[in-house]
Structures are given as structure tokens and as C-alpha cells.
Amino acid sequence: MSFILSSIDTVDTISAADFTKNYLNPRRPLVIKGLTKTWPARDKWTPEYLKQVVGDKVVPLYDNSKADPAKPINSATTHMPFTDYIDLIKSQPTELRIFFFNIFKQAPELLNDIVMPKDLMGGFLESMPAMFFGGSNSVTFLHYDIDLPHIFHTHFGGRKHVILFENKWKRRLYCIPNATYALEDYDVLNPDTKKFPALEGVQGQEVFLEHGDTLFMPTGYWHWMKYLDGSYSLSLRAWDASLSRKAASLYNLAVKGGIDSVLKMTLKSGYAKFREELAIKWANRELKAGKPY
């Protein structure tokens, strides 16, 4: 036994009252299969159509390399024209993926093809929809979003394997201090619990998203994702209503996004080693104490 994974609740549709009571307020994930049934994007956003509207814009690409605590996070591996990249992921397996691409700046007409789910909740950051693309074999490493939004993550054109963990497990997941990601020396699908004993018994949830499915990820949820087919996803982000959560978001952006980056670049490998050792120390202490409970 390693992680204890359960399925994520799945519905075709849901009322705002039920969503707020059962998922938004208690911060529980949910898959809504029918949220995009009225979106033009559901049928319109084929690979050929996206190639047509985005064109040959050169985009940064990322691979499955583990996060290096001594370097800035999300450093691009290479660059490629968008049309060539789409051809690549539809023709063969590849680790290369596009991360947090504001496709709407390049092709603003695409905004007409989506509908913000304001009937379910408010707080959407309408200027920040982002797309993610990956080839089969590409993996998004285990992390949570630094600004702590709620996320409606809709998948297109294939299948995607997603595993989620509540933020209360972050130290048992070997979270790097002052960062939003974990030690990347373990395989999320088959973790070595002899080397990383604190992972044993950590509880999470998993789902296999299909074309048109929308996953609601509450604020602070850790997520790991693997593209099973060359495909792409859209993330719509929304603020949590609580002032404390907004304050935590600002703190993360200032400390984990700003000050920590300066320390990494200044102290380099010594700081990286210190943080890794501290992550292991904290994980072992939580395990011994039986936390997060």
C-alpha cells in the first residue's frame, strides 16, 4: 500500500445551491461532465482549428524533468512553432507540453467559444484563462497553484489522468519549504515508501478526464496530471470568497514567488540542499505524530 486513492464525485449537471453546499464551501473536488455541452469550444476546438487561429507563434515547451529546487521553476526546455507542436502531439508520444499559455491573447476570438460558469459561483479572473497542452507521456509534476485559486479545468481532445491531494497532506508529500511543489524523487503512480515512508497512507483522489469533462479543483489542492493522449486543457480561475484565503494568496506570491526566488539564485545548491533536508525532516515528524489527523 502507498497512497490511498478514492474516486472523485461525478455529475452531469449540478445546481448552484448543491454545488455551493456540497463542493465549494467544504472544498471538495467534483467532475461536471455536462458543463461544456453548450460551449462552442466543445466541438469547435479541434487541433486543426487551433492551428488555424494560433498559427506559427513560437511557444515555450517543458518536459518531465523533475523540479530543481536550485533553479527557477518552470524553465522551458525548448521552443517550437505552435502548428508544429500540435502536429507532434497528435502524431507520436512526447514529454513536451505547453504550460499556462494565454492562447486568447494570440487568438481573442476563442473567448467567444467558452462560458464562464458564473451560474455556479463568482470571483472568476476573466483576464486569466489559460491553456495547457501535452503529448502522451507528458506529466505535470505534483504541486499546488501559488495564488490559491479555485480552478475549473476542462479537458479536450483525449484523456488525462489526474491525482489530487488536500493541502493538509503537504508535509507528508515532502513539500519543499517556501515552495508549492514536492520533492520530485518519487513516482506518484508508484512511490517508493521505503525511501519516502511518510507517503504511506496519504489519502488522495483520482479521475480520468475525457473530452469535455470539467474538473473543479478547490483552492490549495495539490495536483499531478498525466496526458494519456496528445490533448489539451483550459483552466478558468476564481478567487475564494474568504479574506483569509486572499491574504494567503498574496503571502504566497510575495514569499514563495518573490523572496524565495532571490534566495535560490543567491545561495544556489546550499539553499536547495537545506530545503530538501527540511522537507524530509518535516515529513518524518508528521508521520511519527500521525498527522495530518
ChimeraX commands (.cxc) that place a marker at each C-alpha (Angstrom):
marker #1 position 0.00,0.00,0.00 radius 0.5
marker #1 position 1.15,3.55,-0.68 radius 0.5
marker #1 position -1.32,6.31,-1.47 radius 0.5
marker #1 position -4.98,5.61,-0.68 radius 0.5
marker #1 position -6.90,6.94,-3.68 radius 0.5
marker #1 position -10.66,7.26,-4.00 radius 0.5
marker #1 position -12.75,8.37,-6.96 radius 0.5
marker #1 position -13.94,11.95,-7.42 radius 0.5
marker #1 position -17.69,12.61,-7.39 radius 0.5
marker #1 position -19.02,12.93,-10.95 radius 0.5
marker #1 position -22.26,14.56,-12.14 radius 0.5
marker #1 position -23.67,15.57,-15.50 radius 0.5
marker #1 position -25.11,18.83,-14.19 radius 0.5
marker #1 position -25.48,20.46,-10.77 radius 0.5
marker #1 position -27.42,23.37,-9.32 radius 0.5
marker #1 position -25.64,26.35,-7.78 radius 0.5
marker #1 position -27.15,25.56,-4.38 radius 0.5
marker #1 position -25.93,21.94,-4.42 radius 0.5
marker #1 position -22.53,22.94,-5.75 radius 0.5
marker #1 position -22.05,25.57,-3.04 radius 0.5
marker #1 position -23.26,23.33,-0.22 radius 0.5
marker #1 position -21.54,20.09,-1.19 radius 0.5
marker #1 position -18.37,21.16,-3.04 radius 0.5
marker #1 position -17.49,24.87,-2.93 radius 0.5
marker #1 position -17.94,25.52,0.80 radius 0.5
marker #1 position -16.43,22.21,2.01 radius 0.5
marker #1 position -13.77,22.48,-0.73 radius 0.5
marker #1 position -14.37,19.08,-2.31 radius 0.5
marker #1 position -13.39,18.25,-5.92 radius 0.5
marker #1 position -16.07,17.46,-8.49 radius 0.5
marker #1 position -16.21,16.38,-12.14 radius 0.5
marker #1 position -19.02,18.00,-14.16 radius 0.5
marker #1 position -19.37,16.17,-17.45 radius 0.5
marker #1 position -22.07,18.41,-18.92 radius 0.5
marker #1 position -20.75,21.85,-18.03 radius 0.5
marker #1 position -19.43,22.41,-21.56 radius 0.5
marker #1 position -22.37,20.98,-23.51 radius 0.5
marker #1 position -23.43,24.49,-24.57 radius 0.5
marker #1 position -19.89,25.70,-25.29 radius 0.5
marker #1 position -18.98,26.12,-28.96 radius 0.5
marker #1 position -15.45,25.06,-27.92 radius 0.5
marker #1 position -16.58,21.52,-27.17 radius 0.5
marker #1 position -16.95,20.69,-30.87 radius 0.5
marker #1 position -15.09,23.59,-32.45 radius 0.5
marker #1 position -11.68,23.33,-30.81 radius 0.5
marker #1 position -10.16,20.63,-32.97 radius 0.5
marker #1 position -6.38,20.50,-33.44 radius 0.5
marker #1 position -6.76,21.81,-36.99 radius 0.5
marker #1 position -8.91,24.73,-35.87 radius 0.5
marker #1 position -6.49,25.75,-33.12 radius 0.5
marker #1 position -3.59,25.56,-35.60 radius 0.5
marker #1 position -5.56,27.82,-37.93 radius 0.5
marker #1 position -6.29,30.55,-35.37 radius 0.5
marker #1 position -2.99,30.48,-33.44 radius 0.5
marker #1 position -0.66,29.89,-36.38 radius 0.5
marker #1 position 3.11,29.66,-36.16 radius 0.5
marker #1 position 3.59,31.57,-32.92 radius 0.5
marker #1 position 6.69,30.15,-31.21 radius 0.5
marker #1 position 5.80,28.71,-27.81 radius 0.5
marker #1 position 7.96,27.54,-24.88 radius 0.5
marker #1 position 7.86,23.79,-24.19 radius 0.5
marker #1 position 8.52,21.84,-21.00 radius 0.5
marker #1 position 9.42,18.19,-20.40 radius 0.5
marker #1 position 9.08,15.78,-17.46 radius 0.5
marker #1 position 12.27,16.89,-15.78 radius 0.5
marker #1 position 11.98,16.97,-12.04 radius 0.5
marker #1 position 11.72,20.34,-10.36 radius 0.5
marker #1 position 15.18,21.56,-9.40 radius 0.5
marker #1 position 14.99,23.47,-6.10 radius 0.5
marker #1 position 18.15,25.40,-7.05 radius 0.5
marker #1 position 16.66,26.81,-10.26 radius 0.5
marker #1 position 13.67,28.97,-11.19 radius 0.5
marker #1 position 10.57,26.80,-11.53 radius 0.5
marker #1 position 9.00,26.29,-14.97 radius 0.5
marker #1 position 12.13,26.88,-17.07 radius 0.5
marker #1 position 11.46,26.00,-20.72 radius 0.5
marker #1 position 13.23,23.01,-22.28 radius 0.5
marker #1 position 12.90,24.19,-25.88 radius 0.5
marker #1 position 10.72,26.26,-28.22 radius 0.5
marker #1 position 8.67,25.37,-31.30 radius 0.5
marker #1 position 6.07,26.93,-33.62 radius 0.5
marker #1 position 2.59,26.15,-32.29 radius 0.5
marker #1 position 1.45,24.44,-35.51 radius 0.5
marker #1 position 4.46,22.10,-35.45 radius 0.5
marker #1 position 3.86,21.30,-31.81 radius 0.5
marker #1 position 0.21,20.33,-32.40 radius 0.5
marker #1 position 1.31,18.07,-35.26 radius 0.5
marker #1 position 3.87,16.49,-32.92 radius 0.5
marker #1 position 1.47,15.64,-30.07 radius 0.5
marker #1 position -1.15,14.24,-32.44 radius 0.5
marker #1 position 1.32,12.03,-34.31 radius 0.5
marker #1 position 3.55,10.49,-31.62 radius 0.5
marker #1 position 4.22,10.24,-27.89 radius 0.5
marker #1 position 6.27,13.06,-26.40 radius 0.5
marker #1 position 7.01,14.52,-22.99 radius 0.5
marker #1 position 6.83,18.06,-24.33 radius 0.5
marker #1 position 3.98,20.20,-23.06 radius 0.5
marker #1 position 2.85,23.82,-23.13 radius 0.5
marker #1 position 2.37,25.37,-19.70 radius 0.5
marker #1 position -0.03,28.19,-18.82 radius 0.5
marker #1 position -0.44,29.51,-22.37 radius 0.5
marker #1 position -2.65,32.59,-22.76 radius 0.5
marker #1 position -3.94,31.47,-26.11 radius 0.5
marker #1 position -6.61,34.18,-26.04 radius 0.5
marker #1 position -4.02,36.94,-26.35 radius 0.5
marker #1 position -2.96,35.33,-29.62 radius 0.5
marker #1 position -6.49,34.45,-30.77 radius 0.5
marker #1 position -9.04,36.56,-28.82 radius 0.5
marker #1 position -11.94,35.17,-30.86 radius 0.5
marker #1 position -11.60,31.93,-28.89 radius 0.5
marker #1 position -13.11,33.69,-25.88 radius 0.5
marker #1 position -16.45,33.57,-27.70 radius 0.5
marker #1 position -16.33,29.77,-27.57 radius 0.5
marker #1 position -16.35,29.39,-23.76 radius 0.5
marker #1 position -18.75,30.32,-20.97 radius 0.5
marker #1 position -17.55,31.29,-17.50 radius 0.5
marker #1 position -19.57,29.14,-15.04 radius 0.5
marker #1 position -20.89,32.17,-13.17 radius 0.5
marker #1 position -24.16,30.36,-12.57 radius 0.5
marker #1 position -22.24,28.17,-10.09 radius 0.5
marker #1 position -20.01,30.75,-8.36 radius 0.5
marker #1 position -18.46,34.20,-8.67 radius 0.5
marker #1 position -14.94,35.54,-8.44 radius 0.5
marker #1 position -13.66,34.47,-11.87 radius 0.5
marker #1 position -10.47,36.07,-13.14 radius 0.5
marker #1 position -11.75,36.70,-16.64 radius 0.5
marker #1 position -8.42,38.10,-17.82 radius 0.5
marker #1 position -6.56,34.92,-16.84 radius 0.5
marker #1 position -7.95,31.88,-18.66 radius 0.5
marker #1 position -5.04,29.66,-19.61 radius 0.5
marker #1 position -4.48,26.57,-21.71 radius 0.5
marker #1 position -2.21,23.57,-21.21 radius 0.5
marker #1 position -1.15,21.14,-23.95 radius 0.5
marker #1 position 0.65,17.81,-23.69 radius 0.5
marker #1 position 1.66,14.79,-25.67 radius 0.5
marker #1 position 1.02,11.28,-24.46 radius 0.5
marker #1 position 3.73,10.61,-21.86 radius 0.5
marker #1 position 3.91,14.22,-20.67 radius 0.5
marker #1 position 3.45,14.76,-16.94 radius 0.5
marker #1 position 2.71,17.82,-14.82 radius 0.5
marker #1 position 4.68,17.36,-11.60 radius 0.5
marker #1 position 2.95,17.32,-8.22 radius 0.5
marker #1 position 2.23,20.87,-6.98 radius 0.5
marker #1 position -0.44,23.34,-5.95 radius 0.5
marker #1 position -1.08,26.74,-7.53 radius 0.5
marker #1 position 0.80,29.52,-5.80 radius 0.5
marker #1 position -2.07,32.03,-5.89 radius 0.5
marker #1 position -4.56,29.56,-4.36 radius 0.5
marker #1 position -7.47,29.93,-6.83 radius 0.5
marker #1 position -10.41,27.65,-7.33 radius 0.5
marker #1 position -9.93,26.05,-10.76 radius 0.5
marker #1 position -12.40,24.74,-13.35 radius 0.5
marker #1 position -10.17,22.54,-15.52 radius 0.5
marker #1 position -11.80,21.39,-18.77 radius 0.5
marker #1 position -10.12,18.79,-20.99 radius 0.5
marker #1 position -10.33,18.49,-24.78 radius 0.5
marker #1 position -9.28,16.00,-27.42 radius 0.5
marker #1 position -8.29,12.95,-25.41 radius 0.5
marker #1 position -7.78,11.56,-21.91 radius 0.5
marker #1 position -5.92,12.83,-18.88 radius 0.5
marker #1 position -5.10,11.09,-15.60 radius 0.5
marker #1 position -5.39,13.38,-12.57 radius 0.5
marker #1 position -4.50,12.71,-8.91 radius 0.5
marker #1 position -5.41,15.24,-6.20 radius 0.5
marker #1 position -4.45,15.70,-2.55 radius 0.5
marker #1 position -5.81,18.10,0.04 radius 0.5
marker #1 position -3.31,20.72,1.16 radius 0.5
marker #1 position -3.38,19.32,4.71 radius 0.5
marker #1 position -1.14,16.48,3.44 radius 0.5
marker #1 position 1.56,18.82,2.10 radius 0.5
marker #1 position 4.26,17.91,4.62 radius 0.5
marker #1 position 3.58,14.19,4.23 radius 0.5
marker #1 position 4.01,14.79,0.48 radius 0.5
marker #1 position 7.51,16.15,1.16 radius 0.5
marker #1 position 6.60,19.73,0.27 radius 0.5
marker #1 position 9.70,21.86,-0.32 radius 0.5
marker #1 position 9.74,24.68,2.29 radius 0.5
marker #1 position 8.81,28.09,0.84 radius 0.5
marker #1 position 7.64,26.38,-2.35 radius 0.5
marker #1 position 4.45,24.94,-3.83 radius 0.5
marker #1 position 5.83,21.63,-5.07 radius 0.5
marker #1 position 7.18,18.41,-3.61 radius 0.5
marker #1 position 10.46,16.58,-3.67 radius 0.5
marker #1 position 10.44,15.04,-7.12 radius 0.5
marker #1 position 12.41,11.92,-6.31 radius 0.5
marker #1 position 9.32,9.73,-6.12 radius 0.5
marker #1 position 6.90,8.37,-8.70 radius 0.5
marker #1 position 3.36,9.48,-7.87 radius 0.5
marker #1 position 1.92,6.37,-9.54 radius 0.5
marker #1 position 4.28,4.02,-7.72 radius 0.5
marker #1 position 6.01,5.81,-4.83 radius 0.5
marker #1 position 8.94,4.20,-3.05 radius 0.5
marker #1 position 7.61,4.22,0.52 radius 0.5
marker #1 position 10.79,2.64,1.86 radius 0.5
marker #1 position 12.73,5.71,0.77 radius 0.5
marker #1 position 9.82,8.09,1.49 radius 0.5
marker #1 position 7.87,6.46,4.34 radius 0.5
marker #1 position 5.66,9.49,5.02 radius 0.5
marker #1 position 3.84,8.82,1.73 radius 0.5
marker #1 position 2.40,5.59,3.12 radius 0.5
marker #1 position -1.32,6.02,3.71 radius 0.5
marker #1 position -1.65,9.55,2.35 radius 0.5
marker #1 position -5.21,9.93,1.07 radius 0.5
marker #1 position -5.98,11.38,-2.34 radius 0.5
marker #1 position -8.47,11.23,-5.19 radius 0.5
marker #1 position -8.11,10.38,-8.86 radius 0.5
marker #1 position -10.03,10.69,-12.10 radius 0.5
marker #1 position -9.54,10.02,-15.80 radius 0.5
marker #1 position -10.82,13.08,-17.64 radius 0.5
marker #1 position -12.31,12.66,-21.11 radius 0.5
marker #1 position -13.17,15.16,-23.85 radius 0.5
marker #1 position -15.44,17.90,-22.49 radius 0.5
marker #1 position -15.14,16.93,-18.81 radius 0.5
marker #1 position -14.62,19.72,-16.29 radius 0.5
marker #1 position -12.80,19.12,-13.00 radius 0.5
marker #1 position -13.45,21.55,-10.15 radius 0.5
marker #1 position -10.25,21.76,-8.07 radius 0.5
marker #1 position -10.79,23.72,-4.86 radius 0.5
marker #1 position -8.26,26.24,-3.64 radius 0.5
marker #1 position -4.98,24.80,-2.44 radius 0.5
marker #1 position -5.41,21.28,-3.84 radius 0.5
marker #1 position -2.24,19.51,-4.89 radius 0.5
marker #1 position -2.47,18.03,-8.38 radius 0.5
marker #1 position -0.46,15.64,-10.55 radius 0.5
marker #1 position -1.50,15.14,-14.18 radius 0.5
marker #1 position -0.51,12.81,-16.99 radius 0.5
marker #1 position -1.68,13.15,-20.60 radius 0.5
marker #1 position -2.74,9.73,-21.88 radius 0.5
marker #1 position -3.31,11.13,-25.37 radius 0.5
marker #1 position -1.98,14.20,-27.14 radius 0.5
marker #1 position -4.59,16.69,-25.94 radius 0.5
marker #1 position -5.18,20.00,-24.17 radius 0.5
marker #1 position -7.00,21.64,-21.28 radius 0.5
marker #1 position -8.46,25.01,-20.32 radius 0.5
marker #1 position -8.24,26.34,-16.76 radius 0.5
marker #1 position -10.65,29.00,-15.53 radius 0.5
marker #1 position -9.57,30.50,-12.22 radius 0.5
marker #1 position -11.63,32.13,-9.47 radius 0.5
marker #1 position -10.87,33.73,-6.12 radius 0.5
marker #1 position -12.12,32.14,-2.93 radius 0.5
marker #1 position -14.58,34.45,-1.17 radius 0.5
marker #1 position -12.76,34.43,2.18 radius 0.5
marker #1 position -10.41,37.30,3.05 radius 0.5
marker #1 position -8.03,34.88,4.78 radius 0.5
marker #1 position -7.59,32.91,1.57 radius 0.5
marker #1 position -6.89,36.06,-0.41 radius 0.5
marker #1 position -4.33,37.11,2.21 radius 0.5
marker #1 position -2.69,33.67,1.94 radius 0.5
marker #1 position -2.55,34.09,-1.83 radius 0.5
marker #1 position -0.76,37.43,-1.53 radius 0.5
marker #1 position 1.65,35.94,1.03 radius 0.5
marker #1 position 2.48,33.05,-1.29 radius 0.5
marker #1 position 3.12,35.36,-4.22 radius 0.5
marker #1 position 5.38,37.60,-2.13 radius 0.5
marker #1 position 7.32,34.96,-0.18 radius 0.5
marker #1 position 7.22,31.80,-2.30 radius 0.5
marker #1 position 7.23,33.63,-5.60 radius 0.5
marker #1 position 9.47,36.58,-4.79 radius 0.5
marker #1 position 11.78,36.32,-1.79 radius 0.5
marker #1 position 12.33,32.60,-2.25 radius 0.5
marker #1 position 13.39,33.08,-5.88 radius 0.5
marker #1 position 16.04,35.58,-4.76 radius 0.5
marker #1 position 17.35,33.15,-2.13 radius 0.5
marker #1 position 17.53,30.33,-4.69 radius 0.5
marker #1 position 19.52,32.41,-7.13 radius 0.5
marker #1 position 21.79,33.82,-4.42 radius 0.5
marker #1 position 22.51,30.75,-2.28 radius 0.5
marker #1 position 22.07,28.15,-5.05 radius 0.5
marker #1 position 22.82,24.50,-4.19 radius 0.5
marker #1 position 23.35,25.12,-0.47 radius 0.5
marker #1 position 19.87,26.53,-0.09 radius 0.5
marker #1 position 18.42,23.73,-2.23 radius 0.5
marker #1 position 20.04,21.06,-0.05 radius 0.5
marker #1 position 18.84,22.77,3.13 radius 0.5
marker #1 position 15.25,22.85,1.87 radius 0.5
marker #1 position 15.29,19.21,0.77 radius 0.5
marker #1 position 16.62,18.10,4.14 radius 0.5
marker #1 position 13.98,20.18,5.92 radius 0.5
marker #1 position 11.20,18.69,3.74 radius 0.5
marker #1 position 12.30,15.18,4.77 radius 0.5
marker #1 position 12.55,16.18,8.43 radius 0.5
marker #1 position 9.05,17.68,8.44 radius 0.5
marker #1 position 7.57,14.67,6.63 radius 0.5
marker #1 position 9.06,12.22,9.13 radius 0.5
marker #1 position 7.87,14.32,12.06 radius 0.5
marker #1 position 4.29,14.43,10.70 radius 0.5
marker #1 position 4.37,10.67,10.10 radius 0.5
marker #1 position 5.56,9.98,13.64 radius 0.5
marker #1 position 2.85,12.24,15.06 radius 0.5
marker #1 position 0.16,10.57,12.93 radius 0.5
marker #1 position -0.70,13.83,11.22 radius 0.5
marker #1 position -2.50,15.45,9.45 radius 0.5
marker #1 position -5.02,13.96,11.85 radius 0.5
marker link #1:1,2 radius 0.2
marker link #1:2,3 radius 0.2
marker link #1:3,4 radius 0.2
marker link #1:4,5 radius 0.2
marker link #1:5,6 radius 0.2
marker link #1:6,7 radius 0.2
marker link #1:7,8 radius 0.2
marker link #1:8,9 radius 0.2
marker link #1:9,10 radius 0.2
marker link #1:10,11 radius 0.2
marker link #1:11,12 radius 0.2
marker link #1:12,13 radius 0.2
marker link #1:13,14 radius 0.2
marker link #1:14,15 radius 0.2
marker link #1:15,16 radius 0.2
marker link #1:16,17 radius 0.2
marker link #1:17,18 radius 0.2
marker link #1:18,19 radius 0.2
marker link #1:19,20 radius 0.2
marker link #1:20,21 radius 0.2
marker link #1:21,22 radius 0.2
marker link #1:22,23 radius 0.2
marker link #1:23,24 radius 0.2
marker link #1:24,25 radius 0.2
marker link #1:25,26 radius 0.2
marker link #1:26,27 radius 0.2
marker link #1:27,28 radius 0.2
marker link #1:28,29 radius 0.2
marker link #1:29,30 radius 0.2
marker link #1:30,31 radius 0.2
marker link #1:31,32 radius 0.2
marker link #1:32,33 radius 0.2
marker link #1:33,34 radius 0.2
marker link #1:34,35 radius 0.2
marker link #1:35,36 radius 0.2
marker link #1:36,37 radius 0.2
marker link #1:37,38 radius 0.2
marker link #1:38,39 radius 0.2
marker link #1:39,40 radius 0.2
marker link #1:40,41 radius 0.2
marker link #1:41,42 radius 0.2
marker link #1:42,43 radius 0.2
marker link #1:43,44 radius 0.2
marker link #1:44,45 radius 0.2
marker link #1:45,46 radius 0.2
marker link #1:46,47 radius 0.2
marker link #1:47,48 radius 0.2
marker link #1:48,49 radius 0.2
marker link #1:49,50 radius 0.2
marker link #1:50,51 radius 0.2
marker link #1:51,52 radius 0.2
marker link #1:52,53 radius 0.2
marker link #1:53,54 radius 0.2
marker link #1:54,55 radius 0.2
marker link #1:55,56 radius 0.2
marker link #1:56,57 radius 0.2
marker link #1:57,58 radius 0.2
marker link #1:58,59 radius 0.2
marker link #1:59,60 radius 0.2
marker link #1:60,61 radius 0.2
marker link #1:61,62 radius 0.2
marker link #1:62,63 radius 0.2
marker link #1:63,64 radius 0.2
marker link #1:64,65 radius 0.2
marker link #1:65,66 radius 0.2
marker link #1:66,67 radius 0.2
marker link #1:67,68 radius 0.2
marker link #1:68,69 radius 0.2
marker link #1:69,70 radius 0.2
marker link #1:70,71 radius 0.2
marker link #1:71,72 radius 0.2
marker link #1:72,73 radius 0.2
marker link #1:73,74 radius 0.2
marker link #1:74,75 radius 0.2
marker link #1:75,76 radius 0.2
marker link #1:76,77 radius 0.2
marker link #1:77,78 radius 0.2
marker link #1:78,79 radius 0.2
marker link #1:79,80 radius 0.2
marker link #1:80,81 radius 0.2
marker link #1:81,82 radius 0.2
marker link #1:82,83 radius 0.2
marker link #1:83,84 radius 0.2
marker link #1:84,85 radius 0.2
marker link #1:85,86 radius 0.2
marker link #1:86,87 radius 0.2
marker link #1:87,88 radius 0.2
marker link #1:88,89 radius 0.2
marker link #1:89,90 radius 0.2
marker link #1:90,91 radius 0.2
marker link #1:91,92 radius 0.2
marker link #1:92,93 radius 0.2
marker link #1:93,94 radius 0.2
marker link #1:94,95 radius 0.2
marker link #1:95,96 radius 0.2
marker link #1:96,97 radius 0.2
marker link #1:97,98 radius 0.2
marker link #1:98,99 radius 0.2
marker link #1:99,100 radius 0.2
marker link #1:100,101 radius 0.2
marker link #1:101,102 radius 0.2
marker link #1:102,103 radius 0.2
marker link #1:103,104 radius 0.2
marker link #1:104,105 radius 0.2
marker link #1:105,106 radius 0.2
marker link #1:106,107 radius 0.2
marker link #1:107,108 radius 0.2
marker link #1:108,109 radius 0.2
marker link #1:109,110 radius 0.2
marker link #1:110,111 radius 0.2
marker link #1:111,112 radius 0.2
marker link #1:112,113 radius 0.2
marker link #1:113,114 radius 0.2
marker link #1:114,115 radius 0.2
marker link #1:115,116 radius 0.2
marker link #1:116,117 radius 0.2
marker link #1:117,118 radius 0.2
marker link #1:118,119 radius 0.2
marker link #1:119,120 radius 0.2
marker link #1:120,121 radius 0.2
marker link #1:121,122 radius 0.2
marker link #1:122,123 radius 0.2
marker link #1:123,124 radius 0.2
marker link #1:124,125 radius 0.2
marker link #1:125,126 radius 0.2
marker link #1:126,127 radius 0.2
marker link #1:127,128 radius 0.2
marker link #1:128,129 radius 0.2
marker link #1:129,130 radius 0.2
marker link #1:130,131 radius 0.2
marker link #1:131,132 radius 0.2
marker link #1:132,133 radius 0.2
marker link #1:133,134 radius 0.2
marker link #1:134,135 radius 0.2
marker link #1:135,136 radius 0.2
marker link #1:136,137 radius 0.2
marker link #1:137,138 radius 0.2
marker link #1:138,139 radius 0.2
marker link #1:139,140 radius 0.2
marker link #1:140,141 radius 0.2
marker link #1:141,142 radius 0.2
marker link #1:142,143 radius 0.2
marker link #1:143,144 radius 0.2
marker link #1:144,145 radius 0.2
marker link #1:145,146 radius 0.2
marker link #1:146,147 radius 0.2
marker link #1:147,148 radius 0.2
marker link #1:148,149 radius 0.2
marker link #1:149,150 radius 0.2
marker link #1:150,151 radius 0.2
marker link #1:151,152 radius 0.2
marker link #1:152,153 radius 0.2
marker link #1:153,154 radius 0.2
marker link #1:154,155 radius 0.2
marker link #1:155,156 radius 0.2
marker link #1:156,157 radius 0.2
marker link #1:157,158 radius 0.2
marker link #1:158,159 radius 0.2
marker link #1:159,160 radius 0.2
marker link #1:160,161 radius 0.2
marker link #1:161,162 radius 0.2
marker link #1:162,163 radius 0.2
marker link #1:163,164 radius 0.2
marker link #1:164,165 radius 0.2
marker link #1:165,166 radius 0.2
marker link #1:166,167 radius 0.2
marker link #1:167,168 radius 0.2
marker link #1:168,169 radius 0.2
marker link #1:169,170 radius 0.2
marker link #1:170,171 radius 0.2
marker link #1:171,172 radius 0.2
marker link #1:172,173 radius 0.2
marker link #1:173,174 radius 0.2
marker link #1:174,175 radius 0.2
marker link #1:175,176 radius 0.2
marker link #1:176,177 radius 0.2
marker link #1:177,178 radius 0.2
marker link #1:178,179 radius 0.2
marker link #1:179,180 radius 0.2
marker link #1:180,181 radius 0.2
marker link #1:181,182 radius 0.2
marker link #1:182,183 radius 0.2
marker link #1:183,184 radius 0.2
marker link #1:184,185 radius 0.2
marker link #1:185,186 radius 0.2
marker link #1:186,187 radius 0.2
marker link #1:187,188 radius 0.2
marker link #1:188,189 radius 0.2
marker link #1:189,190 radius 0.2
marker link #1:190,191 radius 0.2
marker link #1:191,192 radius 0.2
marker link #1:192,193 radius 0.2
marker link #1:193,194 radius 0.2
marker link #1:194,195 radius 0.2
marker link #1:195,196 radius 0.2
marker link #1:196,197 radius 0.2
marker link #1:197,198 radius 0.2
marker link #1:198,199 radius 0.2
marker link #1:199,200 radius 0.2
marker link #1:200,201 radius 0.2
marker link #1:201,202 radius 0.2
marker link #1:202,203 radius 0.2
marker link #1:203,204 radius 0.2
marker link #1:204,205 radius 0.2
marker link #1:205,206 radius 0.2
marker link #1:206,207 radius 0.2
marker link #1:207,208 radius 0.2
marker link #1:208,209 radius 0.2
marker link #1:209,210 radius 0.2
marker link #1:210,211 radius 0.2
marker link #1:211,212 radius 0.2
marker link #1:212,213 radius 0.2
marker link #1:213,214 radius 0.2
marker link #1:214,215 radius 0.2
marker link #1:215,216 radius 0.2
marker link #1:216,217 radius 0.2
marker link #1:217,218 radius 0.2
marker link #1:218,219 radius 0.2
marker link #1:219,220 radius 0.2
marker link #1:220,221 radius 0.2
marker link #1:221,222 radius 0.2
marker link #1:222,223 radius 0.2
marker link #1:223,224 radius 0.2
marker link #1:224,225 radius 0.2
marker link #1:225,226 radius 0.2
marker link #1:226,227 radius 0.2
marker link #1:227,228 radius 0.2
marker link #1:228,229 radius 0.2
marker link #1:229,230 radius 0.2
marker link #1:230,231 radius 0.2
marker link #1:231,232 radius 0.2
marker link #1:232,233 radius 0.2
marker link #1:233,234 radius 0.2
marker link #1:234,235 radius 0.2
marker link #1:235,236 radius 0.2
marker link #1:236,237 radius 0.2
marker link #1:237,238 radius 0.2
marker link #1:238,239 radius 0.2
marker link #1:239,240 radius 0.2
marker link #1:240,241 radius 0.2
marker link #1:241,242 radius 0.2
marker link #1:242,243 radius 0.2
marker link #1:243,244 radius 0.2
marker link #1:244,245 radius 0.2
marker link #1:245,246 radius 0.2
marker link #1:246,247 radius 0.2
marker link #1:247,248 radius 0.2
marker link #1:248,249 radius 0.2
marker link #1:249,250 radius 0.2
marker link #1:250,251 radius 0.2
marker link #1:251,252 radius 0.2
marker link #1:252,253 radius 0.2
marker link #1:253,254 radius 0.2
marker link #1:254,255 radius 0.2
marker link #1:255,256 radius 0.2
marker link #1:256,257 radius 0.2
marker link #1:257,258 radius 0.2
marker link #1:258,259 radius 0.2
marker link #1:259,260 radius 0.2
marker link #1:260,261 radius 0.2
marker link #1:261,262 radius 0.2
marker link #1:262,263 radius 0.2
marker link #1:263,264 radius 0.2
marker link #1:264,265 radius 0.2
marker link #1:265,266 radius 0.2
marker link #1:266,267 radius 0.2
marker link #1:267,268 radius 0.2
marker link #1:268,269 radius 0.2
marker link #1:269,270 radius 0.2
marker link #1:270,271 radius 0.2
marker link #1:271,272 radius 0.2
marker link #1:272,273 radius 0.2
marker link #1:273,274 radius 0.2
marker link #1:274,275 radius 0.2
marker link #1:275,276 radius 0.2
marker link #1:276,277 radius 0.2
marker link #1:277,278 radius 0.2
marker link #1:278,279 radius 0.2
marker link #1:279,280 radius 0.2
marker link #1:280,281 radius 0.2
marker link #1:281,282 radius 0.2
marker link #1:282,283 radius 0.2
marker link #1:283,284 radius 0.2
marker link #1:284,285 radius 0.2
marker link #1:285,286 radius 0.2
marker link #1:286,287 radius 0.2
marker link #1:287,288 radius 0.2
marker link #1:288,289 radius 0.2
marker link #1:289,290 radius 0.2
marker link #1:290,291 radius 0.2
marker link #1:291,292 radius 0.2
marker link #1:292,293 radius 0.2
view
